């Protein structure tokens, strides 16, 4: 197993490069910003549809009011996605251009929305001659077309600005007017391109681009819902995380459109009185395959906390139990560690696959519905599963079965690792006794930083040290930022800390003095460095156990940050190596 893991590690640079691809980033970042819309609109579906399970139906006017909010949010999701993916890609492309020649983000977003409407919406007029649009592909069904538009429009703008294909106004013209004229040629090129494309595409296929994509990829959607497809999707997520790369950052962009389309389709089938059988969904990822986080780590965390004889594993399990319950599993991934640990290679990848296969069996043969509602990823897994599929009895049985099966899968590997750690602890105790030491393991000395130690002269406003912590989903970064803010309040320190998921950090970064990257951001380190440099922000990277230690000890974290801000990069270089 050690040999296998070493061979896997050799492929890590390739997968890191893949994870840092700007187009994958654009899809991921664009959707992170849309998640509030997706979750918010789902609340109205819950209120509207859940009572139907027990035979209660809202009056028509009440139900129409609830669905109006849903339709005016999720119903135009692709239109917003086209703009938001284009915005995220433009942010990356602007890093390649001089600061005096930046692509205007708002103009790209408007152009992307118009271009999407051209290739995804069919106009028609009623008997009175009034113009209307068909809305069938403005929702989740048009996402793939929205992604294509979101990729192409920014590149047209990038080509135009890089080669100065813009209208130049005299120096006497105000800057805001000059900027507006500079957008005319790129805007004309982008919309004209998609306008002409739409004309010829409809002549060739008889339909719009969004509809054609769904027709062509229908077999792929079906295959992805099969046992092999599910194993590939969720096995790949676990595999990438195991080698230290945030798995969903690679896999999710490829399946996001299927996720959202399946959930909406399941809901419509359920409302029509049918059996919702589509499997691939965000709920399947959050609450089944990655129960407790990627690797289905909920049970192994509690096994460490309750059953481990190793003092180290018991302490790690207890510290990680609450975060992992809410889907934040970095403390156990890096604390145990589980990633790149040969002992856990098989259960870490195998448990998610078995979980999702069991879920499919319950849907296919036991009458349980697939996921019909989108819930926040921080919802505890068993609760998210029960709610997401419509509060069925089968879901309660499945929850219990998943927990039992995951324990069975992890148990032999847990015992082997626990025995290994117990032996290591015993060896350390013997060595300490021979050397005349106490045998009690001590942590590194904690430096108590006070207000006088904080170099406010190096900050942007000279008043506060502004810190941004970035991780993949905003979980562990929130833990660290909250700990820093709590300590600042208790000790009256001039610091303010904020947390952000990668992709949602763009608006916060320019106002910060320091950004701390969680270890799962290693693949995006180069891209983030460019962003940080452009905003004059000091970037600090961390290694696995180091980062988890910082989340537990705010005083050590602040001392660590201050040390780096003052320019002592010796430890930073060591952290990069790790």
C-alpha positions, 0 to 999 in steps of 0.5 A, spaced: 500 500 500 505 504 501 508 503 494 501 504 491 501 511 495 508 513 493 506 512 485 499 516 486 503 522 489 508 522 483 501 524 479 500 530 484 503 535 480 498 534 474 492 533 478 494 540 482 495 543 475 488 540 473 485 543 479 488 550 478 485 550 471 482 557 470 475 554 466 474 549 472 475 555 477 470 559 473 465 554 474 466 553 481 467 560 483 461 562 479 457 557 482 459 559 489 456 566 488 450 563 486 449 558 492 445 563 496 440 563 490 439 556 490 438 555 497 434 560 498 429 558 493 429 551 495 426 553 502 420 555 498 420 549 495 420 545 501 414 550 504 410 548 498 411 541 497 413 538 503 406 538 506 404 534 500 407 528 503 402 528 509 396 530 504 396 537 505 396 542 499 396 549 500 390 554 497 392 555 489 394 563 491 398 561 496 402 555 493 403 560 486 406 565 491 411 560 493 412 558 487 413 565 484 419 566 488 422 559 486 421 560 479 424 567 479 430 565 482 432 558 480 427 559 473 433 564 471 439 560 474 442 559 467 442 566 465 445 568 472 450 563 471 452 565 464 454 572 467 457 569 474 462 564 470 464 570 465 465 574 471 469 569 475 473 567 468 474 575 467 477 576 474 483 571 472 484 573 465 485 580 468 491 578 472 494 577 465 493 584 463 496 591 465 492 594 471 491 600 466 488 596 461 483 591 465 477 588 462 470 591 465 467 585 469 460 588 469 460 589 461 462 582 460 457 580 465 451 584 461 454 581 454 454 574 457 447 574 459 445 577 452 449 572 448 446 566 453 439 569 451 441 569 443 443 561 444 438 558 449 431 562 448 426 562 443 422 568 442 415 568 440 409 573 439 402 572 441 396 574 437 396 581 440 403 582 437 407 582 444 414 579 444 415 573 449 421 568 451 420 561 452 423 560 459 424 552 459 432 553 458 433 559 462 433 555 469 437 549 470 437 545 463 441 551 460 447 551 465 451 547 460 450 552 454 451 558 460 458 555 461 460 555 454 457 562 453 461 564 460 467 561 457 467 565 450 465 572 452 471 573 456 476 571 451 473 575 446 474 581 451 481 579 453 483 578 445 480 585 444 483 589 450 490 585 449 490 587 442 487 594 443 481 593 439 477 598 443 475 605 441 480 610 444 477 617 446 481 624 447 484 625 453 480 631 455 474 626 455 472 624 462 474 617 464 467 614 465 465 616 458 472 613 455 471 606 459 464 606 456 466 607 449 472 602 450 467 597 451 463 598 444 467 593 440 468 587 444 461 588 446 459 588 439 464 582 437 461 578 442 454 579 441 455 579 434 458 572 434 453 569 438 447 572 434 450 569 427 452 563 431 445 562 433 442 563 426 446 558 423 446 553 428 438 553 428 439 552 420 443 546 421 439 543 427 432 546 428 433 548 435 437 552 440 444 550 443 441 549 450 436 544 447 441 541 443 446 540 448 441 536 453 439 532 447 446 530 445 448 529 452 442 525 455 445 518 454 451 521 459 446 523 464 443 517 464 450 513 464 452 518 470 446 515 474 448 508 473 453 504 478 459 505 474 458 512 473 456 513 480 463 510 482 467 514 478 464 521 480 464 519 487 470 515 487 474 520 484 472 526 489 475 521 494 481 519 490 483 527 489 482 529 496 486 523 498 492 525 494 491 532 498 487 536 492 480 538 494 476 533 490 470 537 488 474 542 485 476 538 479 469 533 479 464 538 481 464 543 475 463 537 470 457 534 474 454 541 477 449 541 471 447 534 472 446 535 479 441 541 479 437 538 473 436 532 476 434 535 483 429 540 479 426 534 475 425 529 481 421 535 484 417 535 478 416 528 478 414 527 485 409 533 484 406 529 479 405 523 483 411 519 480 417 516 483 423 521 483 429 516 481 435 521 479 441 519 483 446 524 482 445 531 486 448 535 491 445 532 496 447 525 494 454 528 495 453 532 501 449 527 505 450 520 502 457 519 499 461 524 503 457 523 509 461 527 514 465 530 509 469 527 503 471 520 504 465 519 509 469 521 515 463 521 520 464 514 523 471 514 523 472 521 527 467 518 532 471 511 532 477 515 534 473 519 539 470 514 542 474 507 541 481 509 540 486 507 545 491 512 542 491 518 546 493 522 540 487 519 536 482 520 541 484 527 542 484 528 534 477 525 534 474 529 540 476 535 537 474 534 530 467 531 532 463 537 532 466 540 525 465 533 522 458 533 524 457 539 520 461 537 514 467 540 515 472 535 515 479 538 514 481 537 522 480 529 521 483 529 514 490 533 516 489 531 523 489 524 523 492 524 518 487 520 513 490 523 506 496 520 503 495 515 509 496 508 506 492 505 511 486 509 510 487 508 502 481 503 501 476 505 506 477 513 504 475 511 497 471 505 498 466 508 503 463 513 499 462 508 493 458 503 497 454 509 500 452 511 494 450 504 491 446 503 497 442 509 496 441 507 489 439 500 491 434 504 496 431 508 490 431 503 485 428 497 489 425 500 495 421 506 493 425 511 496 425 518 492 432 521 490 434 528 492 428 533 491 431 539 495 437 543 495 440 544 502 446 547 505 452 543 505 453 544 513 447 540 514 448 534 518 449 528 514 443 524 517 438 530 517 440 532 510 439 525 507 432 525 511 430 532 509 432 532 502 429 525 499 422 528 502 422 525 510 421 518 508 421 512 512 426 508 507 431 514 508 431 513 516 433 506 515 438 508 510 441 513 515 442 507 520 445 502 514 450 507 512 452 508 519 453 501 520 456 499 513 461 505 514 463 503 521 464 496 518 468 498 512 473 503 516 473 498 523 479 494 521 483 500 518 482 504 524 484 498 529 491 497 525 492 505 525 490 505 533 495 499 534 500 503 530 499 509 534 499 506 541 506 503 539 509 509 537 506 513 544 509 507 548 516 507 544 516 515 545 514 514 553 520 509 553 525 513 550 523 519 554 524 515 560 531 513 558 533 520 557 530 522 564 524 526 561 517 527 563 514 523 557 509 528 557 508 531 550 508 538 550 506 543 544 510 548 541 511 555 546 505 560 545 507 567 544 502 571 547 502 577 542 499 584 545 497 590 541 504 593 541 507 587 537 502 588 531 506 592 526 500 596 524 505 601 520 505 595 515 497 595 514 493 599 509 489 603 514 495 603 519 489 602 524 487 594 524 491 588 521 485 585 517 486 578 515 482 573 510 483 566 511 481 562 505 479 554 505 475 550 500 468 551 503 469 556 508 468 551 514 475 551 517 477 558 515 471 560 519 473 556 525 480 560 525 477 567 523 472 566 529 477 564 534 482 570 532 476 575 532 474 572 539 481 573 542 481 580 539 475 582 543 477 579 549 484 582 549 482 588 545 487 587 539 487 591 533 485 585 528 479 583 524 479 577 521 474 574 515 473 567 512 471 566 505 470 559 501 475 559 495 471 563 489 468 568 494 474 571 496 475 576 490 471 582 493 474 581 500 481 580 498 483 587 496 481 590 503 486 585 507 493 586 509 494 578 510 491 572 507 492 565 510 491 559 505 488 553 508 492 547 506 487 544 501 488 551 497 495 548 495 493 547 488 490 554 487 496 557 490 500 560 484 493 563 482 492 566 489 499 569 489 497 573 483 491 576 486 494 577 492 500 581 489 495 585 485 492 587 491 498 588 495 496 583 500 501 578 504 500 571 502 501 565 507 501 558 506 500 553 511 501 545 512 496 540 514 497 539 521 500 546 522 493 549 520 489 545 524 493 547 530 492 554 528 485 553 528 485 551 535 490 556 538 488 563 536 494 566 540 499 561 536 495 563 529 496 571 531 503 570 532 505 566 526 501 571 522 505 577 525 511 573 524 510 572 517 508 579 516 514 582 519 518 578 513 520 572 517 519 567 511 524 561 514 518 558 516 514 559 510 519 556 506 519 550 510 511 550 510 511 550 503 516 544 502 511 540 507 
